Amino acid sequence: MQKPKWVVEKEQAKRKAASETVWLFGLHAVRDALVNPARTKLRLIVTKNAYDKLAEDIATSGLEPEIVDPRKFNAPLDPQSVHQGAALEVKALEWGNVAERAIGSGEGTPVVVLLDQVTDPHNVGAVLRSAEVFGATAVIATARHAAPETGALAKTASGALERQPYLRVRNLGDAMEELRAMGFTLLGLAGEAEVDIAEALIPLAGRPVALVMGAEGPGLREKTRALCDHLVKIPFVGDFGSLNVSNAAAVALYAVSQRG
């Protein structure tokens, strides 16, 4: 019996994803990946100077490095990449599913960040860094129309990519409904909202919270907005009040961390 087309396409996509690799670059991103036991590491290219700085971590990884002349750095990176003489080919991390990650370790009140079609890897990397700092249990984005795991994202995340769960889901709305069923209150960040985030958090002390954030410009899509329990804003002073998504995430995560 012939498999349905959608089943074949799903299997093909899964095989393609399994075969794809990512090149991480920069001393910090490479160092953190080298010592991450969950990370599958394939190839390490370093200059002698970078090797001297990473020697202990390279030894820990068990990976045999390729030491190259700085003028002939042959890793397949964008020429504009600030690699600092270190590039590491890896497989993308597998973080599991929403149910496994959203609750976290059970210590503290869970908070997750959902990103609605945020495609800039620098913004996502910065969000991951803030999420780690403020103890978010997961950052969730869609498998499509969202920033994938890349070297640029990892470098901006400054090591957080190795430790902060970054889940890619097929449908953000389904993930939101799953979180709601798990007891999360969904707060959508929208500049035109009437309620300040600090005010909205007052009755949510001790309850799991999901912060839902859209891309710069378009913001939250209508469907995403409709699935939120409340729309909230970050208050600003004066006529100009606009933060990019990574800065807004940092402020919102801080607000959640300060609630009673």
C-alpha positions in Angstrom: 0.0 0.0 0.0 1.4 3.4 -1.0 2.0 5.9 1.7 0.0 9.1 1.6 1.9 12.1 0.2 1.9 14.0 3.5 3.5 11.0 5.3 6.2 10.7 2.6 6.9 14.5 2.8 7.1 14.3 6.6 9.6 11.4 6.5 11.7 13.3 3.9 11.7 16.4 6.0 12.8 14.4 9.0 15.6 12.7 7.1 16.8 16.1 5.7 16.8 17.7 9.2 18.8 14.7 10.5 21.4 15.2 7.8 21.8 18.9 8.2 24.6 20.4 10.3 25.3 23.9 11.7 28.7 25.7 11.8 29.2 27.6 15.1 31.8 30.2 15.3 33.5 32.5 17.8 35.5 31.5 20.9 32.6 31.7 23.4 30.0 29.8 21.2 32.6 27.1 20.3 33.8 26.7 23.8 30.3 26.1 25.2 29.4 23.7 22.5 32.7 21.7 23.0 31.9 21.0 26.7 28.2 20.3 26.1 27.7 16.5 26.3 24.3 16.8 24.6 25.9 18.4 21.5 27.0 16.1 18.6 30.3 17.6 17.4 31.6 16.7 14.0 34.5 19.0 12.9 36.6 21.6 14.6 38.7 24.2 12.6 41.0 26.5 14.7 44.0 28.7 14.3 46.9 28.1 16.6 46.0 31.2 18.7 42.4 29.9 19.1 43.6 26.4 19.9 45.8 27.7 22.7 42.7 29.4 24.2 40.5 26.4 23.8 43.0 23.6 24.5 41.4 22.4 27.7 37.9 22.4 26.3 39.1 20.6 23.1 40.7 17.9 25.2 37.4 17.6 27.1 35.5 17.1 23.9 37.7 14.4 22.5 37.6 16.0 19.1 40.7 16.2 16.9 41.1 19.8 15.7 42.2 21.0 12.3 44.8 23.7 13.0 45.0 26.1 10.0 46.8 29.3 9.0 44.7 32.4 9.9 45.0 33.5 6.3 43.6 30.2 5.0 40.7 29.7 7.4 38.6 27.3 5.4 35.4 26.8 7.4 32.3 27.4 5.2 31.3 30.6 7.0 29.9 33.9 5.7 33.0 36.2 5.0 31.6 38.7 7.4 31.5 36.3 10.4 33.7 37.3 13.3 34.9 33.8 13.9 38.0 34.6 16.2 39.8 31.7 14.6 37.4 29.0 15.7 34.6 27.2 13.9 32.8 24.0 14.9 30.5 21.9 12.8 27.7 20.3 14.9 24.2 18.7 14.7 21.3 20.8 16.0 20.3 20.2 19.6 17.2 18.1 20.4 15.3 19.6 23.2 12.2 17.4 23.2 8.6 18.7 23.3 6.6 21.4 25.1 5.3 19.1 27.8 8.8 17.9 28.7 10.3 21.3 28.9 7.8 23.9 29.8 7.5 22.9 33.5 11.2 22.8 34.0 12.9 21.2 36.9 10.0 21.9 39.3 11.9 24.6 41.2 10.3 28.0 41.0 7.3 29.1 39.0 7.7 28.2 35.3 7.8 30.9 32.6 8.2 30.4 28.9 8.7 32.7 25.9 6.8 32.2 22.7 8.1 33.9 19.5 5.6 34.5 16.8 7.6 34.5 13.5 10.7 36.2 14.8 13.2 35.5 12.0 16.2 37.6 13.0 18.8 35.2 14.5 20.4 38.1 16.5 17.1 38.9 18.1 16.4 35.2 18.9 20.0 34.8 20.3 19.5 37.8 22.6 16.1 36.4 23.7 17.8 33.1 24.6 20.4 34.9 26.6 17.8 36.8 28.6 15.7 33.7 29.0 18.7 31.9 30.6 19.5 34.9 32.9 15.9 35.2 34.2 15.3 31.5 34.5 12.8 30.8 31.7 12.1 27.1 31.2 11.9 27.3 27.4 11.8 29.6 24.4 9.4 28.3 21.8 9.2 29.2 18.1 7.8 27.7 14.9 9.7 25.2 12.8 9.0 27.5 9.8 9.1 31.3 9.6 11.4 31.5 12.6 15.2 31.8 13.1 16.8 28.4 13.0 19.9 27.4 15.0 22.8 29.1 13.2 26.2 30.4 14.0 25.0 33.9 14.2 22.3 33.0 16.6 24.7 31.0 18.8 27.2 33.9 18.9 24.6 36.4 19.9 23.3 33.9 22.5 26.8 33.9 24.0 26.6 30.3 25.1 22.9 30.3 26.1 22.0 28.1 23.1 23.8 25.2 24.7 21.8 25.5 27.9 18.5 27.3 27.3 15.8 25.0 25.6 14.9 26.4 22.2 11.9 24.4 20.9 10.7 24.5 17.3 7.0 23.5 17.0 4.9 22.9 13.9 2.1 25.2 15.1 2.4 28.0 17.6 -1.3 28.0 18.3 -1.3 24.4 19.2 1.6 25.0 21.6 -0.3 27.9 23.2 -3.3 25.7 23.8 -1.1 23.0 25.2 0.4 25.4 27.6 -3.0 26.7 28.6 -4.1 23.2 29.4 -0.9 22.8 31.6 -2.1 25.9 33.7 -0.1 28.7 32.0 -1.6 32.1 31.5 -0.7 33.5 28.1 0.3 37.2 28.1 0.7 38.7 24.6 3.0 41.8 24.4 1.3 44.5 22.3 2.1 48.2 22.3 -1.5 49.3 22.0 -2.6 47.1 25.0 -4.3 49.0 27.9 -2.9 47.0 30.8 0.7 47.3 32.0 2.6 44.0 32.3 3.3 44.6 36.0 -0.4 45.1 36.7 -1.4 42.0 34.8 1.1 39.9 36.8 -0.3 40.9 40.2 -3.0 38.2 40.3 -0.7 35.6 38.7 1.7 35.2 41.6 2.8 31.6 41.8 1.2 30.7 38.5 3.0 29.6 35.3 3.2 32.4 32.7 3.8 32.3 29.0 5.0 35.6 27.3 4.0 35.7 23.7 6.0 38.1 21.5 5.8 39.1 17.8 8.4 40.3 15.3 9.3 43.9 15.0 6.9 45.7 12.7 4.0 43.2 12.3 3.9 42.2 15.9 1.6 39.4 16.9 -0.5 37.8 14.2 -4.2 38.1 14.6 -4.7 34.4 15.4 -1.9 34.5 17.9 -3.3 37.6 19.5 -6.8 36.0 19.8 -5.3 32.9 21.6 -3.7 35.1 24.4 -5.5 35.3 27.7 -4.5 39.0 28.0 -2.7 41.6 26.0 -0.2 43.6 28.0 2.2 46.4 27.3 5.6 47.6 28.6 5.0 51.2 29.8 7.1 53.9 28.3 7.8 57.6 28.9 7.3 60.2 26.3 6.0 59.9 22.7 8.6 57.4 21.5 8.0 54.0 23.0 9.3 51.1 21.0 11.6 48.3 22.0 12.9 45.6 19.7 11.7 42.1 20.5 14.9 41.0 22.3 14.8 44.1 24.6 11.1 43.7 25.2 11.7 40.1 26.2 14.4 41.1 28.7 12.1 43.7 30.3 9.1 41.3 30.4 11.2 38.5 31.8 12.5 40.8 34.5 9.0 41.9 35.4 7.9 38.2 35.8 10.9 37.5 38.0 10.0 40.4 40.3 6.4 39.5 40.9 5.4 38.4 44.4 
